[in-house]
């Protein structure tokens, strides 16, 4: 199973990759350091736009049937309300897609949420396709198609 995490609380961006497949060619680092939610969202906005623009073609391929051992993940933001006197939390999470139907994505959380503790890895979720922020098709050898936001963040982390 491939596990992804991109987290945005305390405004730290973290990627964790665990896989039974060969590791992807891009490097997954630890943290980039503090930045505001707004700065993070602004930095990833062009890549989210590219992912959203190319998502229909990726979805079409998924619905037509990917080759054996290929996996389709989408990335969305999950939220947790704050307790009394606390701020709410958000985390960008990869979802292992199981079904897409009537504008909804059904799947399971593919990584361990760090900041939204009301969710668990492997938990079933559903959400509107309009909330997709990124997508990736992972081949059995670990190489990826898509993942526009992740590739940007890998590059961005090296320069910051």
GIDAHU-V566736 format. One record per pair of residues at least 12 apart in sequence whose ideal C-beta (glycine too) atoms are under 10 Angstrom apart, sorted by the first residue. I is the first residue (numbers start at 1). J is the second residue. If there is no record, write none. Layout:
# GIDAHU-V566736
i j
I J
I J
This chain:
# GIDAHU-V566736
i j
1 18
1 19
1 20
1 21
1 71
1 96
1 108
1 110
1 111
1 121
1 122
2 17
2 18
2 19
2 20
2 21
2 23
2 24
2 71
2 73
2 94
2 96
2 110
2 111
2 136
2 138
2 142
2 144
3 16
3 17
3 18
3 19
3 73
3 94
3 96
3 109
3 110
3 111
3 112
3 121
4 16
4 17
4 18
4 19
4 28
4 73
4 75
4 92
4 93
4 94
4 95
4 96
4 110
4 111
4 134
4 136
4 138
4 147
4 150
5 17
5 18
5 28
5 91
5 92
5 93
5 94
5 109
5 110
5 111
5 112
5 113
5 114
5 115
5 121
6 40
6 44
6 75
6 77
6 91
6 92
6 93
6 94
6 111
6 133
6 134
6 149
6 150
6 153
7 31
7 89
7 90
7 91
7 92
7 93
7 111
7 113
7 114
7 115
7 116
8 35
8 37
8 40
8 41
8 44
8 77
8 89
8 90
8 91
8 92
8 115
9 37
9 80
9 87
9 88
9 89
9 90
9 91
9 92
9 114
9 115
9 116
10 31
10 34
10 35
10 89
10 114
10 115
11 32
11 33
11 34
11 35
11 36
11 37
11 38
11 39
11 40
12 30
12 31
12 32
12 33
12 34
12 35
12 40
12 114
12 115
13 29
13 30
13 31
13 32
13 33
13 34
13 35
13 40
13 43
13 44
13 92
13 153
13 156
13 157
13 160
14 28
14 29
14 30
14 31
14 32
14 91
14 114
14 115
14 153
14 157
15 27
15 28
15 29
15 30
15 31
15 32
15 111
15 150
15 153
15 154
15 157
16 28
16 30
16 111
16 112
16 114
17 111
17 142
17 150
18 110
18 111
18 112
19 138
19 142
20 140
20 142
21 69
21 71
21 138
21 139
21 140
21 141
21 142
21 143
22 139
22 140
22 141
22 142
22 143
23 141
23 142
23 143
24 136
24 138
24 139
24 141
24 142
24 143
24 144
24 147
24 150
24 151
24 154
25 142
25 143
25 144
26 143
26 144
26 147
26 150
26 151
26 153
26 154
26 155
27 154
27 155
27 157
27 158
28 150
28 153
28 154
28 157
29 153
29 154
29 157
29 158
30 157
31 157
32 153
32 156
32 157
32 158
32 159
32 160
33 157
33 160
35 160
37 90
40 92
40 153
41 77
41 133
43 149
43 152
43 153
43 156
43 160
44 92
44 133
44 134
44 148
44 149
44 150
44 152
44 153
44 156
45 133
45 149
46 148
46 149
46 152
47 133
47 134
47 147
47 148
47 149
47 150
47 151
47 152
47 153
47 156
48 75
48 92
48 132
48 133
48 134
48 148
48 149
48 152
49 133
49 148
50 134
50 146
50 148
50 149
50 152
51 74
51 75
51 132
51 133
51 134
51 135
51 136
51 146
51 147
51 148
51 149
51 150
51 152
52 129
52 130
52 132
52 133
52 134
52 135
52 148
53 148
54 135
54 145
54 146
54 148
55 74
55 129
55 132
55 133
55 134
55 135
55 146
56 129
57 135
57 146
58 72
58 74
58 97
58 132
58 135
58 136
58 137
58 145
58 146
59 72
59 74
59 97
59 100
59 105
59 129
59 132
59 135
61 137
61 145
62 74
62 97
62 99
62 100
62 135
62 137
63 99
63 100
63 101
66 137
66 138
66 139
67 137
67 139
67 140
68 140
69 138
69 139
69 140
69 141
70 137
70 138
70 139
70 140
70 145
71 94
71 96
71 97
71 110
71 136
71 137
71 138
71 139
71 140
71 144
72 95
72 96
72 97
72 98
72 100
72 105
72 107
72 135
72 136
72 137
72 138
72 145
72 146
73 93
73 94
73 95
73 96
73 97
73 107
73 110
73 111
73 134
73 135
73 136
73 137
73 138
73 144
73 146
73 147
74 93
74 94
74 95
74 96
74 97
74 100
74 105
74 107
74 110
74 127
74 129
74 131
74 132
74 133
74 134
74 135
74 136
74 146
75 92
75 93
75 94
75 95
75 110
75 131
75 132
75 133
75 134
75 135
75 136
75 146
75 147
75 148
75 149
75 150
76 91
76 92
76 93
76 94
76 95
76 105
76 107
76 109
76 125
76 127
76 128
76 129
76 130
76 131
76 132
76 133
76 134
77 90
77 91
77 92
77 93
77 116
77 127
77 131
77 133
78 90
78 91
78 92
78 93
78 95
78 109
78 113
78 115
78 116
78 118
78 119
78 123
78 125
78 127
78 131
79 91
79 116
79 118
79 119
80 113
80 115
80 116
80 117
80 118
80 119
81 116
81 118
88 116
89 113
89 114
89 115
89 116
89 117
89 118
90 115
90 116
91 111
91 113
91 114
91 115
91 116
91 117
91 119
92 113
92 115
92 116
92 133
92 134
92 149
92 150
92 153
93 109
93 110
93 111
93 112
93 113
93 114
93 115
93 116
93 119
93 121
93 125
93 133
94 107
94 109
94 110
94 111
94 134
94 135
94 136
94 138
94 147
94 150
95 107
95 108
95 109
95 110
95 111
95 123
95 124
95 125
95 126
95 127
95 132
95 135
96 108
96 109
96 110
96 111
96 122
96 138
97 110
97 132
97 135
97 137
98 124
98 126
99 126
100 129
100 132
101 126
101 129
102 128
102 129
103 128
103 129
103 130
104 126
104 127
104 128
104 129
104 130
104 131
105 125
105 126
105 127
105 128
105 129
105 130
105 131
105 132
106 124
106 125
106 126
106 127
107 123
107 124
107 125
107 126
107 127
108 120
108 121
108 122
108 123
108 124
108 125
109 121
109 122
109 123
109 124
109 125
110 122
133 148
133 149
134 146
134 147
134 148
134 149
134 150
134 151
134 152
134 153
135 147
135 148
135 149
136 148
136 149
136 150
136 151
